Amino acid sequence: MARPQADIEAGRRLLLETIETMIQERGAIELSMTELATAAGMSPSNVYRFFESKEAVMEAVAEDWFADKIQVMEEVVASDGPAKEKMLSFFGRRFVLMKTRFDEDPDLFVNYCALGSQHLEVIRGYIDLGDHYLAMIVADAMDQGHFPGLSIDDTVSLINQMVQPYCNPDMLPQMGPRLSEEKLGTIIDAIFFGLKGSGKKQVGKSKPDMQLVS
């Protein structure tokens, strides 16, 4: 007889909370299913009822970590309004979430980042999803006359480089005190004011040169 969905969700939640406790106590661990079972007070076979493999556990941890950020991105992309306001909200709201989580428990935050670095194959999908949503905002901006002479991919790449401190959790511990929503707003203004292709064609280059000021 299959477990009720509520029981499955409760078991998965217990295991995710157990992992967080283990990360708090031991750092970015390479946990085994046996260790997880012991910490959660379950038999190893019972753990496998909720997660079929360690990879599935890591995917669930990542899904839990990114859930609120994905919600923000989906809300922003679905909203109306000027593209510049949407882009500021796209990065600003996620920055606030990230900063709040860091301020609540800096050590746990750093340990989660280290765990993510150990499982980049899982994290990569969420990075790509963020680029996908950013590309949608960039496309809206281009329809409104911004970023002339650039492709969507070029624009997404340049914007990511410019706002890196506000969306890369690994940079927050070092740069956090120097980051603010006000400064991010100035960066977004600069992006919309001057980011465009130079229009120059150079031998051996398949992409247009980029510039940040007009």
C-alpha positions as CSV (number, residue, x, y, z in Angstrom):
1,M,0.0,0.0,0.0
2,A,1.5,3.4,-1.0
3,R,2.2,6.0,1.6
4,P,-0.3,9.0,1.7
5,Q,1.3,12.0,0.0
6,A,1.1,13.9,3.3
7,D,3.3,11.3,5.0
8,I,5.8,11.4,2.1
9,E,6.1,15.2,2.3
10,A,6.4,15.0,6.1
11,G,9.2,12.5,5.8
12,R,11.0,14.5,3.1
13,R,10.8,17.6,5.3
14,L,12.1,15.8,8.3
15,L,15.1,14.6,6.3
16,L,15.8,18.1,4.8
17,E,15.7,19.6,8.3
18,T,18.0,16.8,9.5
19,I,20.5,17.7,6.8
20,E,20.4,21.4,7.8
21,T,21.2,20.4,11.4
22,M,24.1,18.2,10.2
23,I,25.4,21.1,8.1
24,Q,25.2,23.4,11.1
25,E,27.1,20.9,13.2
26,R,29.6,19.5,10.7
27,G,29.9,22.0,7.9
28,A,29.6,21.1,4.2
29,I,29.5,17.3,4.6
30,E,29.6,14.6,2.1
31,L,26.9,12.7,3.8
32,S,25.9,9.1,3.3
33,M,22.4,7.7,3.3
34,T,23.3,5.7,6.4
35,E,24.5,8.8,8.2
36,L,21.4,10.6,7.3
37,A,19.2,7.8,8.4
38,T,21.0,7.6,11.8
39,A,20.7,11.4,12.4
40,A,17.0,11.3,11.4
41,G,16.2,8.3,13.6
42,M,15.3,6.1,10.6
43,S,16.5,2.9,9.1
44,P,18.4,3.3,5.8
45,S,15.7,1.5,4.0
46,N,13.1,4.0,5.3
47,V,15.2,6.9,4.0
48,Y,15.0,5.3,0.5
49,R,11.3,5.4,0.7
50,F,11.5,9.2,0.5
51,F,14.6,9.7,-1.6
52,E,15.8,7.0,-4.1
53,S,19.4,8.1,-4.0
54,K,21.9,10.6,-2.5
55,E,21.7,12.5,-5.7
56,A,17.9,12.9,-5.2
57,V,18.6,14.2,-1.7
58,M,21.0,16.8,-3.0
59,E,18.4,17.8,-5.7
60,A,15.8,18.3,-2.9
61,V,18.2,20.4,-0.9
62,A,18.9,22.6,-3.9
63,E,15.2,22.8,-4.7
64,D,14.5,23.9,-1.1
65,W,17.3,26.5,-1.2
66,F,16.1,28.1,-4.5
67,A,12.4,27.8,-4.0
68,D,11.8,31.4,-2.7
69,K,14.1,32.8,-5.4
70,I,12.3,31.0,-8.2
71,Q,9.0,32.3,-6.9
72,V,10.4,35.9,-7.1
73,M,11.7,35.4,-10.6
74,E,8.4,34.0,-11.8
75,E,6.4,36.8,-10.2
76,V,8.7,39.5,-11.7
77,V,8.6,38.0,-15.2
78,A,4.8,37.8,-15.1
79,S,4.4,41.4,-13.9
80,D,3.7,44.4,-16.0
81,G,5.7,47.6,-16.1
82,P,8.9,49.1,-17.5
83,A,11.7,46.6,-18.1
84,K,14.1,48.6,-15.9
85,E,11.8,48.3,-12.9
86,K,11.3,44.6,-13.6
87,M,15.1,44.1,-13.7
88,L,15.7,46.0,-10.5
89,S,13.0,43.9,-8.8
90,F,14.4,40.7,-10.4
91,F,17.8,41.2,-8.8
92,G,16.9,43.3,-5.8
93,R,14.3,41.0,-4.3
94,R,16.6,38.0,-4.6
95,F,19.4,40.0,-3.1
96,V,17.2,40.9,-0.1
97,L,16.3,37.2,0.4
98,M,20.0,36.2,0.2
99,K,21.2,38.9,2.5
100,T,18.5,38.1,5.1
101,R,19.4,34.4,5.0
102,F,23.1,35.3,5.5
103,D,22.4,37.7,8.4
104,E,20.3,35.1,10.2
105,D,23.1,32.5,10.2
106,P,26.3,33.4,8.4
107,D,28.0,30.1,9.1
108,L,25.1,28.0,7.9
109,F,24.9,30.2,4.8
110,V,28.6,29.7,4.0
111,N,28.2,25.9,4.6
112,Y,25.3,25.7,2.2
113,C,27.4,27.5,-0.5
114,A,30.2,25.1,0.1
115,L,27.8,22.2,-0.3
116,G,26.5,23.7,-3.5
117,S,30.1,23.9,-4.8
118,Q,30.4,20.2,-4.3
119,H,27.3,19.6,-6.4
120,L,27.6,22.0,-9.2
121,E,25.8,19.6,-11.6
122,V,22.7,20.2,-9.5
123,I,23.1,23.9,-9.1
124,R,23.8,24.5,-12.8
125,G,20.1,24.0,-13.7
126,Y,19.0,26.8,-11.4
127,I,21.7,29.1,-12.8
128,D,20.4,28.4,-16.3
129,L,16.9,29.0,-15.2
130,G,17.8,32.4,-13.8
131,D,19.5,33.3,-17.2
132,H,16.3,32.2,-18.9
133,Y,14.1,34.5,-16.9
134,L,16.6,37.3,-17.3
135,A,16.6,36.8,-21.0
136,M,12.8,37.3,-21.0
137,I,13.3,40.7,-19.2
138,V,16.0,41.7,-21.6
139,A,13.7,40.8,-24.6
140,D,11.1,43.1,-23.1
141,A,13.7,45.8,-22.7
142,M,14.8,45.5,-26.3
143,D,11.2,45.8,-27.4
144,Q,11.2,49.1,-25.4
145,G,14.3,50.3,-27.3
146,H,17.1,49.4,-24.9
147,F,20.4,47.6,-25.6
148,P,20.6,48.4,-29.3
149,G,23.2,46.5,-31.3
150,L,23.4,43.6,-28.8
151,S,22.0,40.1,-28.9
152,I,20.0,38.8,-26.0
153,D,22.7,36.4,-25.0
154,D,25.4,39.1,-25.1
155,T,23.2,41.3,-23.0
156,V,22.5,38.6,-20.4
157,S,26.2,37.8,-20.1
158,L,27.2,41.5,-19.6
159,I,24.4,42.1,-17.1
160,N,25.4,39.1,-15.1
161,Q,29.0,40.3,-14.9
162,M,27.9,43.7,-13.7
163,V,25.5,42.5,-11.0
164,Q,27.6,39.5,-9.9
165,P,28.1,40.6,-6.3
166,Y,24.3,40.9,-5.8
167,C,23.4,37.4,-7.0
168,N,26.5,35.2,-6.3
169,P,26.2,33.9,-2.7
170,D,29.9,33.1,-2.5
171,M,30.7,36.8,-2.7
172,L,28.3,38.0,0.0
173,P,30.5,37.2,3.0
174,Q,33.3,39.4,1.7
175,M,31.3,42.2,0.0
176,G,28.1,42.2,2.0
177,P,28.8,45.4,4.0
178,R,29.4,47.3,0.8
179,L,26.3,46.1,-1.0
180,S,22.9,47.8,-0.8
181,E,19.6,48.1,-2.8
182,E,20.4,51.7,-3.5
183,K,23.7,50.8,-5.1
184,L,22.1,48.0,-7.1
185,G,19.6,50.6,-8.3
186,T,22.4,52.8,-9.6
187,I,23.9,49.8,-11.4
188,I,20.6,49.0,-13.1
189,D,20.3,52.6,-14.1
190,A,23.8,52.5,-15.6
191,I,22.9,49.3,-17.5
192,F,19.9,50.8,-19.1
193,F,21.6,54.2,-19.8
194,G,24.6,53.0,-21.6
195,L,24.7,49.3,-22.4
196,K,24.8,48.8,-26.2
197,G,26.8,47.5,-29.1
198,S,29.4,49.9,-30.4
199,G,28.4,49.3,-34.0
200,K,32.0,48.8,-35.0
201,K,32.9,45.8,-37.2
202,Q,36.3,44.3,-36.7
203,V,38.1,41.6,-38.7
204,G,38.0,38.3,-36.9
205,K,35.2,39.2,-34.6
206,S,31.8,37.5,-35.0
207,K,30.1,39.5,-32.2
208,P,29.8,43.3,-31.9
209,D,32.0,45.2,-29.5
210,M,30.3,46.2,-26.3
211,Q,30.3,49.5,-24.4
212,L,28.7,50.7,-21.3
213,V,28.5,54.5,-21.9
214,S,27.1,56.3,-24.9
